[in-house]
Amino acid sequence: MKSQDNAMKKNAEEYQTSIISGKHRLMIAMLFPALILFFLPSKAWGEEEEVYLYTSFHEPSTDGLRYLYSEDGLHWDSIPGIWLVPEQGKVLRDPSIIMDPDSTFHLVWTTQWKGNKSFGYAKSHDLIHWTDVKEIEIMSGKETDNVWAPELFYDEDNGKFLIIWASRIPEREYTAADTLGKNACHRLWYTTTKDFLSFSEPQRYYDPGFNSIDGYLIKRANANYVLILKDNRKPGYSHLFCAFSSSPYGPFHSPSTAFSPTSSEGPCAIPADDGWIIYYDHYGNHRFGAVFTTDFHSFSPIDEHISLPRNHKHGSIIKVKRKIIDEILSSASKHNA
């Protein structure tokens, strides 16, 4: 564990202080023309064409749900308006969205920094009108005081939703690695549901042996899953890395080295040609960053190829029909940004 910690910390420090190496420059030069060709539409956008939608929020996160959209997966525009307002006294942070096989959108989010054991939930058919808005108390009876950054994943093989989040652990459970940070320590948990009415008993998800949050799950292929998460020890860590499994329920293993600078969080990813683009919120520098990877072990920074409006914070990305974006834009005049 100590050697793994040292390796991850060294990698993060090298990322933070270095300029992209000649090897990385060559990789980007070779890969990015293919990326651009992948993202550019082959014909004019029609209603059935798909567009990327990025869920977002603004600090201090009491206003509500916001959207970004992109036609190429690289350059993003704001959609004016607030599309779901949190309950008074609560926040709407870390909005994670997914569309089920029936084309219903499901959204979960963080409702409080601490003092509760719930996450927020709502569903929609058009991303404009939300119903069944509620808090789901998932950690009742557990020794914690928060539920952070719930993330949705649809297990198509078993026809159910998997929800991953982070909750505080009691100090008596701290490892030696936990003590390297000065903030409270978390571990990832998960539950499953088919209807957002009944849920499986929460279980620990992936425990790297130190404070970790912001778990984001990707299915690359059958029996090939990648979990992206944040080493949340502070100061000196607070960066992102990956772990791997043959099942969406773990166990996860073989953690990668860190691929983001310190003070990064909120990862999400989209496929790109023969690889993936991982977006993250570089909150330490008030901007977004991104890397391109083909194997989730080596990563090429591509910050200069992306653009996002200021003030937006991290959520998740899905593809939707262009007509849905057009309908949201046409309704935006009714929603003041």
GULO-341912 format. One record per residue: x, y, z of N, C-alpha, C, O in turn. Coordinates in steps of 0.2 Angstrom, whole numbers, padded with zeros to 4 digits, always signed. Each point is the difference from the previous one (the first is absolute). Example, Ala and Ser with C-alpha at 12.3 -4.5 7.8 and 13.67 -1.06 7.14 Angstrom:
2
+0066-0028+0039-0004+0006+0000+0004+0006+0000+0005-0001+0003 -0007+0006-0007+0004+0006+0001-0004+0005+0003+0003+0006+0001 
% end
This chain:
337
+0004-0006+0000-0004+0006+0000+0004+0006+0000-0001+0005-0004 +0007-0005+0008+0004+0006+0000+0003+0001-0006+0001+0006-0002 +0002-0011-0002+0003+0001-0006-0005+0003-0005+0002+0004-0005 -0008-0007+0005-0006+0002-0005-0001+0008+0002-0001+0004-0005 +0000-0002+0011-0001+0007+0002+0005+0004-0003-0001+0006-0003 +0008-0008+0004+0005+0004-0002+0000+0001-0008+0002+0005-0002 -0003-0010-0001+0000+0000-0008-0006+0004-0002+0001+0004-0005 -0007-0004+0008-0005+0004-0002+0001+0008+0001-0001+0004-0004 +0004-0003+0010+0002+0007+0002+0005+0003-0005-0001+0005-0002 +0006-0009+0001+0005+0002-0005-0003+0001-0007+0002+0006-0003 -0006-0010+0001-0003+0001-0007-0004+0007+0000+0001+0004-0004 -0005-0003+0010-0004+0006+0000+0005+0006+0000-0002+0005-0003 +0007-0005+0007+0005+0006+0000+0003+0001-0006+0001+0006-0002 +0001-0011-0002+0003+0000-0006-0005+0004-0005+0002+0004-0004 -0008-0007+0004-0005+0003-0005-0001+0008+0002+0000+0004-0005 +0000-0002+0011-0001+0006+0002+0005+0005-0002-0001+0006-0001 +0007-0008+0001+0006+0004-0001+0003+0000-0007+0005+0004-0001 -0007-0009-0003+0004-0001-0006-0004+0002-0006-0007+0002+0000 +0010-0001-0006-0003+0002-0006-0001-0007-0004+0004-0005+0001 -0009+0004-0005-0001-0006-0003+0007-0002-0004+0003+0003-0003 -0001-0010+0005+0006-0002-0003+0000-0001-0008-0006+0000-0003 +0011-0001+0000+0001-0001-0007-0004-0006-0002-0003+0000-0005 +0003-0005+0009-0004-0006-0001-0007+0001+0000-0004-0002-0005 +0001+0006+0010-0007+0002+0000-0002+0004-0006-0005-0001-0003 +0010+0006+0001-0002+0004-0006+0000-0004-0006-0005+0001-0004 +0009-0006+0003+0000-0004-0006-0007-0004+0000-0003-0001-0005 +0001-0002+0011-0006-0004+0001-0006+0005-0002-0004-0003-0004 +0004+0009+0006-0006+0004-0001+0000+0002-0008-0005+0000-0003 +0011+0001+0000+0000+0002-0007-0002-0006-0004-0003+0001-0005 +0004-0007+0007-0002-0006-0004-0007-0002+0001-0004-0002-0004 +0001+0003+0011-0006-0002+0001-0006+0005-0001-0005-0001-0002 +0007+0008+0003-0006+0005+0000-0003+0001-0007-0006+0001+0000 +0010-0002-0006-0004+0000-0006-0005-0005+0000-0006+0002-0003 +0007-0008+0005-0005-0005+0000-0006+0002+0005-0006-0001-0002 +0008+0004+0007-0006+0002+0005-0004+0005-0003-0006+0000+0000 +0009+0005-0004-0004+0005-0003-0005-0003-0005-0005+0002-0001 +0008-0006-0003-0004-0003-0005-0006-0004+0003-0005-0001-0003 +0006-0002+0009-0005-0004+0003-0006+0005+0002-0005-0002+0000 +0007+0007+0003-0005+0005+0003-0004+0004-0005-0006+0001+0001 +0010+0001-0007-0004+0004-0004-0005-0004-0004+0001-0005-0002 -0007+0008+0002-0006-0003-0004+0001-0001-0007+0003+0004-0003 -0005-0010+0000+0001-0001-0007-0005+0003-0004+0000+0001-0006 -0006+0002+0009-0005+0003-0003-0003+0006+0004+0001+0000+0006 -0005+0004-0009-0004+0005+0004-0004-0003+0006-0002-0005-0001 +0002+0008+0007-0003-0002+0005-0008+0000-0001-0002+0005-0002 -0001-0011+0003-0007+0000+0000-0003-0002+0007+0004-0001+0005 -0011+0001-0005-0003-0002+0007+0002-0006+0003+0001-0001+0006 +0001-0004-0011+0002-0007+0003+0007-0001+0001+0002-0005+0003 +0002+0010-0005+0007+0000+0002+0001+0001+0007-0004+0003+0004 +0010-0006-0001+0001+0001+0007+0005+0005+0002+0004+0002-0004 -0006+0001+0010+0004+0006+0002+0002-0002+0007-0003-0004+0004 +0009+0006-0001+0002-0001+0006-0003+0005+0005+0000+0006-0001 -0003-0009+0007-0002+0005+0005+0004-0002+0006+0001-0005+0003 +0001+0011+0001+0004+0000+0006-0004+0003+0005-0001+0006+0000 +0000-0010+0005-0004+0003+0006+0005+0004+0004+0006-0002+0001 -0008+0007+0003+0004+0005+0003-0003+0004+0005-0007-0001+0001 +0010+0004+0003-0002+0005+0005+0005+0006+0001+0006-0001-0002 -0008+0006+0005+0004+0005+0002+0001+0001+0008-0004-0002+0003 +0010+0004-0001+0001+0001+0007-0004+0006+0002+0000+0005-0004 -0003-0004+0010+0001-0005+0006-0005-0006-0001-0001-0003+0005 -0002+0001-0010-0004-0006-0002-0007+0000+0003-0003-0005+0001 +0001+0011+0001-0007+0001+0003-0005+0002-0006-0006+0000+0002 +0008+0001-0008-0004+0003-0005-0004-0006-0003-0006+0000-0001 +0010-0005-0001-0003-0006-0003+0003-0003-0006+0006+0002-0002 -0009-0006-0002+0003-0004-0006+0001+0005-0006-0005+0003-0002 +0011-0004-0001+0001+0004-0006+0003-0005-0005+0001-0006+0001 -0002+0008-0008+0003-0004-0005+0005+0003-0005+0000+0006+0000 +0004-0010-0002+0004+0002-0006-0001-0005-0006-0003-0006+0002 +0004+0008-0008+0000-0005-0005+0005+0001-0005+0003+0005+0000 -0001-0010-0004+0005+0000-0005-0002-0004-0006-0003-0006+0001 +0005+0008-0007-0001-0004-0006+0006-0004-0001+0000-0005-0004 +0006+0006+0006+0006-0003-0001+0003-0004+0006+0005-0003-0001 -0007+0004+0007+0002-0003+0006+0007+0004+0002+0003-0003+0005 -0002+0008-0008+0006+0004+0002-0001+0007+0002+0003+0003+0005 -0008+0000-0009-0001+0008+0002-0008+0000+0002-0004-0002-0003 +0004+0005+0009-0007+0000+0003-0003+0007+0001+0004+0005+0001 -0010-0005-0002-0004+0007+0001-0005-0001+0006-0003-0006+0001 +0002+0011+0003-0005+0000+0005-0007+0000-0003-0002+0003-0005 -0003-0006+0008-0007+0000-0001-0003+0005+0005+0001-0002+0006 -0003+0008-0007-0003+0004+0005-0005-0003+0004-0004-0004-0002 +0004+0006+0008-0006-0003+0005+0002-0004+0005+0006-0003+0000 -0010+0002+0005+0001-0005+0006-0006-0005-0001-0006+0003+0000 +0007-0009+0000-0005-0005-0003-0002-0004+0006-0005-0004-0001 +0008+0004+0007-0003-0003+0006+0003+0003+0006+0006+0001+0001 -0011+0002+0003+0002+0004+0006+0000-0005+0006-0004-0003+0001 +0010+0003+0003+0000-0004+0006-0005+0003+0005-0002+0006+0000 +0000-0010+0005-0004+0002+0006+0004+0005+0004+0006+0000+0000 -0010+0005+0002+0003+0006+0004+0004-0003+0006-0001-0004+0003 +0007+0007-0003+0005-0002+0005+0005-0006-0002+0004-0001+0003 -0006-0002-0009+0004-0005-0003+0004+0002-0006+0000+0006-0002 +0005-0010+0000+0004+0001-0006-0002-0005-0006-0003-0005+0002 +0005+0007-0008+0000-0005-0005+0007+0000-0003+0001+0004-0004 +0003-0009+0006+0007-0001-0002+0000-0006-0004-0003-0005+0001 +0009+0004-0005+0002-0006-0003-0006-0004-0003-0001-0006+0001 -0003+0010-0006-0006-0004-0003+0003-0005-0005+0003+0001-0005 -0006-0007+0006+0002-0006-0004-0006-0002-0003-0006-0001+0003 +0006+0000-0010-0006-0001-0004+0001-0007-0004+0006-0001-0002 -0011-0002+0001+0000-0006-0005-0007-0001-0003-0005+0002+0003 +0005-0005-0009-0006-0001-0004-0001-0007+0000+0004-0004-0002 -0010+0001+0004-0001-0007+0001-0003-0002-0007-0001+0004-0005 +0000-0011+0004-0002-0003-0006-0007+0003-0003-0001-0001-0006 -0003+0004+0011-0006+0002-0002+0000+0008-0002-0005+0003+0000 +0011+0000+0000+0001+0007-0002-0002+0004+0006-0001+0006-0001 +0001-0008+0007-0001+0004+0006+0006+0002+0003+0005-0004+0001 -0004+0011+0000+0006+0002+0003+0000+0000+0008-0006+0002+0003 +0011-0005+0000+0000+0000+0008+0006+0004+0002+0005+0000-0003 -0006+0004+0008+0005+0005+0003+0001-0001+0007-0005-0001+0004 +0011+0000-0001+0002+0000+0007+0005+0006+0001+0003+0002-0004 -0003+0000+0010+0004+0005+0002+0002+0001+0008-0004-0003+0004 +0009+0006-0002+0001+0002+0007-0004+0005+0002-0001+0005-0003 -0002-0006+0009-0005+0005+0003+0003+0004+0005-0003+0006+0002 +0008-0009+0002+0003+0004+0005+0007-0002+0001+0002-0005-0002 +0002+0010+0005+0007-0002+0001+0001-0005+0006+0003-0005-0001 -0007+0006+0006+0000-0005+0006-0007+0001+0004-0003+0005-0001 +0002-0010+0005-0006+0001+0004-0006-0004-0003-0005+0000+0003 +0006-0004-0008-0005-0004-0002+0002-0007-0003+0006+0000-0001 -0010-0005-0001+0002-0006-0002-0004-0002-0007-0001-0005-0002 +0000+0011-0002-0004-0001-0006+0003+0003-0006+0005+0004+0000 -0008-0006-0006+0002+0003-0006-0007+0002-0003-0005-0002+0001 +0006+0007-0006-0006+0003-0003-0001-0005-0006+0004-0003-0003 -0011+0003+0001-0002-0004-0006-0006+0004-0004-0004+0003+0003 +0004-0004-0010-0005+0003-0004+0000-0004-0006+0005-0002-0002 -0011+0002-0002+0000-0003-0007-0003+0005-0005-0004+0004+0003 +0005-0005-0009-0003+0004-0005+0000-0003-0007+0004-0005-0001 -0008+0007-0003-0001-0003-0007+0003+0005-0005+0001-0002-0006 +0000+0008+0008+0002+0006-0005+0006+0004+0003+0002+0005-0004 +0000-0006+0010+0005+0004+0003-0002+0007+0002+0004+0004+0002 -0010-0003-0003-0003+0007+0002-0004-0001+0006+0000+0004+0005 -0005-0009-0005-0004-0001+0005+0002-0006+0004+0001-0005-0002 +0000+0006+0009+0002-0005+0004-0005-0003+0005-0004+0005+0003 +0003-0011-0002-0005-0003+0005+0003-0004+0005+0006-0002-0001 -0010-0001+0006+0002-0004+0005+0007+0003+0003+0004-0004+0002 -0004+0010-0001+0006+0003+0004-0001-0001+0007-0005+0001+0003 +0011-0004-0001+0000-0002+0007+0007-0001+0003+0005+0000-0004 -0004-0001+0010+0006-0003+0003-0001-0007+0002-0005-0002+0003 +0010-0002-0004+0000-0007+0001+0005-0001+0006+0007+0001-0001 -0009-0003+0007+0005-0001+0005+0002-0007+0000-0003-0005+0002 +0009+0005-0005+0004-0007-0001+0004-0002+0005+0001-0006+0000 +0001+0010+0004+0005-0002+0006-0003+0000+0007+0004+0000+0005 -0010-0001-0005-0004-0001+0007+0003-0005+0003+0001-0006-0002 +0001+0007+0009+0003-0005+0004+0007-0001-0001+0003-0004+0004 +0000+0007-0009+0008+0000-0001+0003+0006+0004-0003+0005+0001 +0009-0007+0002+0004+0005+0004+0003+0005-0005+0006+0000-0001 -0009+0005-0002+0002+0005-0004-0004+0006+0001-0006+0000+0003 +0008+0006-0006-0004+0006+0000-0001+0003-0007-0002+0006+0000 +0004-0009-0005-0001+0003-0007+0000-0006-0005+0002-0005+0001 -0005+0008-0007+0000-0004-0006+0002+0004-0006-0003+0005-0002 +0009-0006-0001+0003+0005-0004+0000-0003-0007+0002-0006-0001 -0003+0010-0004+0001-0001-0007-0002-0007-0003+0003-0004-0002 -0010+0003+0003-0003-0006-0003+0001-0001-0007-0001+0005-0004 +0003-0011+0001+0001-0001-0007-0004-0005-0002-0001-0006+0003 -0003+0007-0009-0004-0005-0003+0003-0005-0005+0004+0003-0004 -0005-0009+0004+0002-0005-0005-0005-0005-0002-0003-0002+0005 +0001+0001-0011-0005-0005-0002+0003-0007-0001+0004+0000-0005 -0005-0005+0009+0002-0007-0002-0005-0003-0004-0005-0003+0002 +0007+0003-0009-0005-0002-0005-0001-0008+0000-0005-0002-0002 +0011-0001+0005-0001-0007+0000-0005-0003+0005-0003-0005-0001 +0002+0009+0006-0004-0002+0006-0006+0005+0000-0005-0001+0005 +0004+0006-0009-0006+0004+0000-0001+0004+0006-0005+0001+0002 +0011+0002+0001-0001+0004+0006+0005+0005+0000+0005+0000-0003 -0006+0005+0007+0004+0006+0001+0005-0001+0006-0002-0003+0005 +0008+0005-0006+0005+0000+0005+0001+0007+0002+0002+0004-0004 -0002-0003+0011+0002+0007+0002+0006+0000+0005+0000-0004+0004 +0005+0008-0006+0006+0000+0004+0001+0007+0003-0002+0005-0003 +0004-0005+0009+0001+0006+0004+0005+0000+0005+0003-0006+0001 -0001+0011+0002+0005+0000+0005-0003+0002+0007-0004+0005+0000 +0006-0008+0005-0003+0002+0007+0006+0000+0005+0005-0004-0001 -0005+0008+0006+0005+0000+0005+0000-0006+0004-0005-0003+0001 +0012+0001+0001+0000-0006+0004+0002+0003+0007+0003+0005+0001 -0004-0009+0005+0002+0002+0006+0008+0000+0001+0003-0004-0003 -0001+0008+0007+0008+0001+0001+0003-0007+0002+0006-0001-0001 -0010-0003+0005+0003-0006+0002+0002-0005-0005+0004-0004+0000 -0007+0006-0006+0001-0004-0006+0006+0002-0005+0001-0003-0005 +0002+0009+0007+0005+0003-0004+0006-0004+0000+0002-0004+0004 +0001+0003-0010+0006-0003-0002+0006+0005+0001-0001+0006+0001 +0007-0009-0001+0006+0004+0000+0000+0005-0005+0002+0006+0000 -0005-0008-0006+0000+0004-0006-0005+0006+0001+0001+0005-0002 -0006-0007+0005-0005+0006+0002+0003+0005+0004-0002+0006-0001 +0006-0007+0005+0003+0005+0005+0005+0005-0004+0002+0005+0003 -0001-0007-0009+0005+0005-0004-0004+0006-0002+0003+0005-0002 -0010-0006+0002-0004+0006-0002-0002+0004+0006-0001-0004+0006 -0001+0010-0006-0003+0004+0005-0007+0000+0000-0003+0003+0005 -0001-0005-0010-0007+0001+0000-0003-0007+0002+0003-0005+0001 -0010+0005+0000-0004-0006+0002+0001-0005-0006+0001+0002-0006 -0002-0008+0008+0002-0006-0005-0007-0003-0002-0004-0001+0003 +0004-0001-0010-0006-0003-0003+0002-0007-0003+0006-0001-0002 -0011-0003+0001+0001-0006-0005-0006+0000-0004-0006+0003+0001 +0006-0007-0007-0005+0000-0005-0005-0006+0003+0002-0005+0002 -0008+0006-0004-0006-0005+0002-0004+0000-0007+0001+0004-0004 -0005-0010+0004-0005+0000-0005-0006-0004+0002+0000-0003+0005 -0005+0005-0009-0007-0004+0001-0002-0001-0007+0002+0003-0005 -0007-0007+0004-0004-0002-0007-0007+0001+0001-0003-0001+0006 +0000+0003-0011-0008+0001-0001-0002-0001-0007+0004+0001-0004 -0010-0003+0004-0004-0001-0007-0005+0005-0001-0002+0002-0006 +0000+0002+0012-0005+0004-0001+0000+0007+0004-0004+0004+0000 +0010-0003+0004+0001+0005+0004-0005+0001+0006-0001+0005+0002 -0002-0011-0001-0005-0001+0006+0003-0004+0005+0000+0001+0006 +0003-0007-0008+0003-0004+0005+0007-0001-0002+0002+0000-0006 +0003-0001+0011+0007+0000-0002+0003-0006+0004-0002-0002+0006 +0007-0001-0009+0004-0005+0004+0004+0003+0006+0001+0006+0000 +0001-0010+0005+0003+0003+0005+0007+0003-0002+0004-0004-0004 -0002+0010+0006+0006+0003-0002+0006-0004+0002+0000-0003+0006 +0005+0002-0010+0006-0003+0001+0006+0004-0002+0000+0004-0004 +0006-0006+0007+0006+0004-0002+0002-0002-0007-0002-0006-0002 +0004+0010-0002+0001-0001-0007+0008-0001-0001+0002-0006-0001 +0002+0011+0000+0007-0001-0001+0004+0004+0006-0002+0006+0001 +0006-0010+0002+0004+0003+0006+0007+0000-0002+0003-0005+0001 +0000+0010-0003+0007+0000-0001+0005+0001+0006+0006+0000-0001 -0009+0001+0007+0003+0000+0006+0002+0007+0002+0003+0001+0005 -0006+0004-0008+0000+0007+0001-0006+0004-0002-0004-0003-0003 +0004+0009+0006-0006+0004-0002-0001+0001-0007+0004+0002-0004 -0010-0004+0002-0002+0000-0008-0007+0002-0001-0004-0002+0004 +0002+0006-0009-0006+0002-0002-0001+0000-0007+0005-0002-0004 -0011+0004+0001-0001+0002-0007+0001-0006-0004+0004+0000-0005 -0007-0006+0006+0001-0006-0004-0005+0001-0006-0006+0001+0000 +0009-0002-0006-0003+0000-0006+0001-0006-0004+0006-0002-0002 -0011-0002+0000+0001-0007-0003-0001+0000-0008-0005+0003-0002 +0010-0006-0001-0001-0001-0008+0000-0007-0001+0004-0004+0003 -0008+0002-0008+0000-0007-0003+0004+0001-0007-0003+0003-0004 +0009-0006+0004+0004+0000-0007-0003-0005-0005+0000+0001-0006 -0001-0007+0009-0002-0006-0004-0003-0005+0005+0000+0001+0006 -0002-0007-0008-0003-0005+0004+0006-0002+0005+0006-0001-0002 -0008+0001+0009+0005-0002+0005+0006+0004+0000+0006-0002+0001 -0007+0009-0003+0006+0004+0000-0003+0007+0003-0003+0004-0004 +0004-0002+0010-0002+0006+0003+0005+0004+0003+0005-0003+0003 -0005+0010-0003+0005+0004+0003-0004+0005+0005-0005+0003-0002 +0008-0003+0007-0003+0005+0005+0005+0006+0001+0006-0001+0001 -0008+0007-0002+0004+0006+0001-0002+0003+0006-0006+0001+0002 +0011+0001+0002-0002+0003+0007+0006+0004+0002+0005+0001-0003 -0007+0003+0009+0005+0005+0002+0003-0002+0007-0003-0003+0004 +0010+0003-0004+0003+0000+0006-0001+0006+0004+0003+0005-0002 -0007-0005+0007-0002+0006+0004+0004+0002+0006-0002+0005+0003 +0008-0007-0003+0004+0002+0006+0003+0007-0002+0002+0001-0005 -0002+0003+0010+0002+0007+0000+0004+0002+0006-0001-0002+0005 +0007+0006-0006+0003+0002-0007+0004-0005-0003+0002-0005+0003 +0000+0006-0009+0005-0004-0004-0003-0005-0004+0004-0003-0004 -0010+0001+0004-0003-0005-0004-0005+0004-0004+0001+0004-0005 -0008-0007+0006-0006+0004-0003+0001-0001-0008-0001+0005-0003 +0002-0011+0000+0001-0001-0007-0004-0006-0002-0003-0003+0005 +0002+0002-0011-0004-0006-0003+0005-0006-0002+0005+0001-0003 -0008-0007+0003+0003-0006-0002-0005-0005-0002-0006+0002+0001 +0007-0007-0004-0004-0006-0002+0001-0006+0003+0006-0002+0002 -0011-0002-0001+0001-0007+0002-0005-0005-0005-0004+0003-0003 +0005-0009+0003-0002-0004-0005-0004-0007+0003+0002-0002+0005 -0007+0000-0009-0004-0006+0002-0003-0003-0006-0001+0003-0005 +0000-0010+0006-0004-0003-0005-0008+0000+0001-0004-0003-0003 +0002+0006+0009-0007+0001+0002-0001+0007+0002+0004+0003+0003 -0010+0000-0004-0002+0006+0002+0000+0001+0008+0000+0005+0003 +0000-0011+0000-0001+0000+0007+0007-0002+0004+0000-0001+0006 +0005+0001-0010+0007-0001+0002+0001-0008+0001-0004-0004-0002 +0010+0002+0005+0005+0005+0004+0004+0004-0006+0001-0003-0005 +0001+0009+0007+0004+0004-0004+0008-0001+0002+0001-0002+0006 +0003+0002-0011+0007-0001+0002+0005+0004-0005-0003+0004-0004 +0009-0005+0005+0005+0003-0005-0001+0008-0001+0000+0002-0005 +0000+0002+0011-0001+0007-0001+0006+0003-0005+0006-0002+0001 -0008+0006-0005+0004+0004-0004+0004+0005+0004-0002+0002+0006 +0007+0001-0009+0003+0006+0002-0005+0006+0000-0005+0000-0004 +0006+0006+0007-0004+0006+0000+0000+0003-0007+0006+0000-0003 -0011+0002+0000+0000+0003-0007-0002+0007+0000+0000+0003-0005 -0002+0000+0011-0002+0007+0000+0005+0004+0005+0003-0003+0004 -0003+0009-0004+0003+0004+0005-0003+0000+0006-0006-0002+0001 +0009+0004+0005-0004+0000+0006-0005+0005+0000+0000+0005-0005 -0005-0005+0010-0006+0004+0000-0004-0001-0006-0003+0005-0004 +0002-0012+0002-0005-0002-0006-0005-0004+0003+0001-0004+0005 -0007+0004-0008-0006-0004+0002-0005-0001-0005+0001+0003-0006 -0006-0006+0007-0006-0001-0004+0002-0003-0007-0002+0003-0005 +0005-0009+0004+0001-0002-0006-0006-0003-0004-0004-0002+0003 +0004+0003-0009-0004-0004-0005+0003-0001-0006+0005+0003-0002 -0008-0008-0002+0004-0002-0006-0005-0001-0006-0006-0002+0001 +0009+0003-0007-0004-0001-0006+0005-0004-0005+0006+0001+0000 -0009-0006-0004+0004-0004-0005+0002+0005-0005-0004+0004-0002 +0010-0005-0001+0003+0004-0005+0004-0004-0005+0006-0002+0002 -0008+0000-0008+0003-0004-0004+0002-0007+0003-0004-0003+0002 +0011+0002-0001+0002-0006+0003+0002+0001+0007+0004-0004+0003 -0006+0009+0000+0001+0001+0007-0005+0004+0003-0006+0000-0001 +0008+0004+0007-0005+0004+0004+0003+0006+0002+0006+0001+0000 -0011+0004+0000+0002+0007+0003-0003+0000+0007-0006-0001+0001 +0010+0002+0004-0002+0001+0007+0000+0007+0002+0006+0004+0000 -0011-0001+0001-0001+0007+0003+0001+0000+0007-0002-0005+0004 +0004+0010-0001+0001+0001+0007-0001+0008+0002+0002+0004-0004 -0004-0003+0010+0000+0007+0002+0006+0002+0004+0001-0003+0006 +0003+0007-0009+0006+0002+0004-0001+0006+0004+0001+0006-0002 -0005-0008+0008-0002+0006+0004+0005+0004+0003-0001+0006+0002 +0007-0009-0002+0006+0004+0003+0002+0006-0004+0003+0005+0002 -0005-0006-0009+0002+0005-0005-0007+0003-0003+0001+0004-0005 -0006-0005+0007-0007+0003-0002-0001-0002-0007-0002+0005-0004 +0003-0011+0001-0001-0001-0007-0001-0008+0000+0001-0004+0005 -0002+0002-0011-0001-0007-0002+0007-0003-0003+0003+0004-0004 -0002-0010+0005+0006-0003-0004-0003-0006-0003-0005-0003+0001 +0010+0000-0005-0002-0007-0004+0006-0003-0002+0005+0003-0001 -0006-0010+0001+0006-0004-0003-0003-0005-0005-0006-0002+0001 +0010+0000-0005-0002-0006-0005+0004-0006+0002+0006+0000+0002 -0010-0006-0002+0003-0006+0002-0002-0006-0005-0006+0001-0002 +0010-0005+0001-0003-0006-0004+0000-0006+0005-0004-0005-0001 +0008+0005+0007+0000-0006+0004-0001+0002+0008+0000-0005+0004 -0001+0011-0003-0001+0002+0007+0006-0001+0005-0001+0000+0006 +0007-0001-0010+0006+0000+0004+0005+0005-0002+0003+0003+0004 -0004-0001-0010+0004+0006-0003-0005+0005-0002-0005-0001-0003 +0007+0008+0004-0005+0005-0001+0004+0006-0003+0006+0002+0001 -0010+0001-0006+0003+0006-0004-0004+0006+0002-0006+0000-0002 +0008+0005+0005-0004+0006+0001-0002+0003-0006+0004+0001-0005 -0010+0002+0004-0003+0003-0006-0003+0006+0002-0005+0002-0003 +0007+0002+0008-0004+0006+0003+0000+0005-0006-0005+0003+0000 +0010-0003-0004+0000+0006-0005-0005-0002-0006-0002+0004-0004 -0001-0010+0004-0005-0002-0005-0007+0001+0003-0005-0002-0004 +0003+0004+0010-0006+0000+0002-0002+0007+0002+0005+0004+0002 -0011-0002-0001-0002+0006+0002-0007+0000+0004-0005-0003-0003 +0004+0005+0009-0006+0000+0004-0001+0007+0003+0005+0003+0002 -0011+0000-0002-0001+0006+0003+0002+0000+0007+0000-0005+0004 +0002+0011-0001+0002+0001+0007-0006-0001+0004-0006+0000-0002 +0007-0002+0008-0004+0000+0006-0004-0007+0000-0003-0002+0005 +0003-0002-0010-0003-0006+0000+0004-0005+0004+0006+0000+0000 -0009-0005+0004+0003-0005+0004-0002-0007-0003-0004+0000-0004 +0007-0005+0007+0000-0007-0003-0007-0003+0001-0004+0001+0005 +0002-0005-0010-0005-0005+0001+0001-0006-0004+0005-0003+0001 -0009+0001-0006+0001-0006-0004-0002+0002-0007-0004+0005-0001 +0006-0009-0004-0001+0001-0007-0004-0006-0003+0002-0006+0001 -0008+0008-0005-0003-0005-0004-0001+0002-0007+0001+0006-0001 -0003-0010-0003-0003+0002-0007-0007+0000+0000-0003-0004+0002 +0000+0009-0005-0007+0001-0001-0002+0002-0007+0005+0002-0004 -0011-0003+0002-0002+0002-0007+0000+0008-0001-0001+0003+0005 +0003-0001-0010+0001+0007-0001-0007+0004+0001+0000+0006+0002 -0005-0009-0004-0007+0003+0001-0001+0001+0008-0004+0005+0001 +0007-0009+0003-0001+0002+0007+0004+0006+0002-0003+0004+0004 +0009-0003-0006+0004+0006+0001-0004+0006-0003-0001+0005+0003 -0002-0006-0009-0004+0006-0003-0006+0002+0004-0001+0006+0001 -0002-0011+0002-0006+0001+0004+0002+0004+0007-0003+0004+0002 +0009-0006+0001+0002+0003+0006+0002+0007-0002-0002+0005+0004 +0006-0004-0010+0002+0007-0001-0006+0004-0002+0000+0006+0002 -0006-0008-0005-0006+0004-0001-0003+0001+0006-0004+0005+0001 +0005-0009+0005-0003+0002+0006+0004+0004+0005-0002+0002+0005 +0008-0001-0008+0005+0004+0005-0002+0007+0002+0002+0002+0005 -0006+0001-0010-0002+0007+0002-0005+0000+0006+0000+0006+0003 -0002-0011-0001-0005-0001+0006+0004-0001+0006-0002+0001+0006 +0009-0002-0007+0004-0002+0006+0006+0005+0000+0004+0000-0004 -0004+0005+0009+0006+0004+0001+0006-0003+0002+0000-0004+0005 +0005+0005-0008+0007-0003+0001+0002+0003+0007+0005-0002+0003 
% end
